[in-house]
Amino acid sequence: MAAGRVRIAGAAVDNPRLDVPTGDLPLAVEVDEVAHLLYESARILQNKPVGCVTALRDDRYPTAYDLLRDAPLWGELRAAGRLDLDSSGLLIWTTDGAEIQRLTHPKRAVPRTYQAALAGPFNALPSKLVLEDGHEPQVIALETLAASDAHPSLKIPTESTALAAITVVGGAYHEVRRIFAALGSHVLGLCRVRFGELELPRDLSPGGYRLLPDARAGVADGDRA
């Protein structure tokens, strides 16, 4: 700054204590004529691909986190919930711990919708479904899915003979897979397409991400596919 190498809106900035109103973020700043954006917080919707885990680091598998390395505030991003290695779809990353709590705490009852490729038809949902470990999943909706309505990111193996869409409240371990097993079928491909009010865009490629509107700044900045 003292050397005049930092500019905002074309003007040199020499005050390191410059206050930037939250409403002005993200703020475009040039350092040595290279453009940067300054953020206070970040919310990101990622299309997690099959074959990577929801973790900050892993000794065996690639991580969904590594796919966000060029995202704003990458070092502070944390996932709201998880998708397992063989599942794809909507994954939310945020720097806001309160938002993670709001999306994942069981008392919030935030619904999640998945599309599944199945090895065979599934039985009707009973009035009370109890899984093998005694867990009682909250299934809000369950229906067959037309192939034309399947999300492009849903992996549909050639041996799959049925498709389904299911909405559940909660996020127990392998819950959706266990539900279909209890209904007499087997999941071959699984993709989360909705989390609360957020929906996975059909044009967002696997591994790509989209910056969501910042709750405080009220802006969005596009996507990386």
Secondary structure as GFF3:
##gff-version 3
##sequence-region A 1 225
A	DSSP	beta_strand	6	8	.	.	.	ID=ss1
A	DSSP	beta_strand	11	12	.	.	.	ID=ss2
A	DSSP	three_ten_helix	22	24	.	.	.	ID=ss3
A	DSSP	beta_strand	27	31	.	.	.	ID=ss4
A	DSSP	beta_strand	34	38	.	.	.	ID=ss5
A	DSSP	beta_strand	43	48	.	.	.	ID=ss6
A	DSSP	three_ten_helix	65	68	.	.	.	ID=ss7
A	DSSP	three_ten_helix	74	76	.	.	.	ID=ss8
A	DSSP	beta_strand	78	79	.	.	.	ID=ss9
A	DSSP	beta_strand	87	94	.	.	.	ID=ss10
A	DSSP	alpha_helix	97	104	.	.	.	ID=ss11
A	DSSP	three_ten_helix	106	108	.	.	.	ID=ss12
A	DSSP	beta_strand	111	118	.	.	.	ID=ss13
A	DSSP	beta_strand	138	144	.	.	.	ID=ss14
A	DSSP	three_ten_helix	147	149	.	.	.	ID=ss15
A	DSSP	beta_strand	162	169	.	.	.	ID=ss16
A	DSSP	alpha_helix	175	182	.	.	.	ID=ss17
A	DSSP	beta_strand	187	195	.	.	.	ID=ss18
A	DSSP	beta_strand	198	199	.	.	.	ID=ss19
A	DSSP	beta_strand	209	211	.	.	.	ID=ss20
A	DSSP	beta_strand	223	224	.	.	.	ID=ss21
###
